[in-house]
Amino acid sequence: MATSFKTKAVEELRAAKKIQREQEANALAAAEQKEAEKAQANADRLAAKMARIAKPKPEPKAVVEEVVEEKKAAKPKAKAKPAAKKRGRPAKAKK
C-alpha cells in the first residue's frame, strides 16, 4: 500500500511534469512560428527576385564615343644595370 507521503510525492511529480510539458509545447510553438516567419521572408525575397527577372530590360541607348588620338611621348632608354654580385660562401678550389 502507498503511504500518504508517497502519494503526495507522485502528485507533485505529476504536476511538475505537466508544467514541463506546457513549457515544451510553448517553446515548440515559438520555434515553429519563427520558422514560419523565416519561410515567409524567404518566399517574399524570391517573389521580388522573380518579379525583377520577369520585368523586361530597357534597351540601352547608343553611346557615341569620339575617337581621340593621343601622341605617345618618346620614352628615354633605360640604362643597363650593373651585374649583381654573387652572395654566399665561395666555392672550393679544385685541385
N, C-alpha and C positions, 0 to 999 in steps of 0.2 A: 504494500500500500504506500501511497505517496503521502508524504508529510506536508504540513502547511508551508514550510519554508521552501520545499522543492517545487510545489505548485506555484508559489509566488515567484520563484526564480524563472520558471518556464514562462509564466505570463509576462515577466519583464523582458525575457529574451524575445518572445513573440512581438512585443511592442517595439523593441529595438530593430528587429528585422523588418517590421512594417515601415518604420521611419526610413530605414536604409533603402528599401525598395522604392519608396516615394522619391527619395533624393536621386537614385539612379535613373528613375523614369524622367525626372525633371532635367537631369544632365543629358540624357539621350535626346529628349525633345529639343533642348537648346542646340545640341550638336547637329541634329537634323535640320533645324531652322537655319543654322549657319551655312550648312552645305547647300541648302536650297537657295539662299541668298547668293552664294558664290556661283552656283549654276546659272541663276538668273542674270547676274552681272556678265558672265561669260557669254550667255546667249545674246544679250544686248550688244556686247562688243562685236560678236560675229555678225549680227544683223547689220550693224553700222558699217562693218568692213564690206559685207556683200553689197550694201547699197552704194558704197564708193566704187566698187568694182563694176557694178551694173550701169552706173552713170556714164554716158558717153563722154569721151575726152574731147575738148575743143581742139579744132585744127590749129596747128601752130602757124603763126604769121611768118611770111617770108622775110628774112632779115637780109638787107643789102649791106654788104661789107665792102668798103673801099680798100683797094689793094694799095698799100703804101710800101714803096721800096726803100730800104734802108741801106745806106752805104756802109760797108764794113770797114772799120779802121784797120790800118795795117798794124799787125802785132809785131813788136820788136822780137827778134830771135833770142831765145834763151841761151845763156852762156853754158858751156859744158861744165858739169860738176866734177870736182876732183875725185879720184878713186878713193873709196873708203879704205881705211887701214884695217887689216885683219886683227881680230882680237883673240885672246885666249893664249894658251900655252904654245910655245913654238914647237914645231915637230922635231923629233930626234934626228940627229945627223946619221946618215947611213955610212957604214964603214967599208 
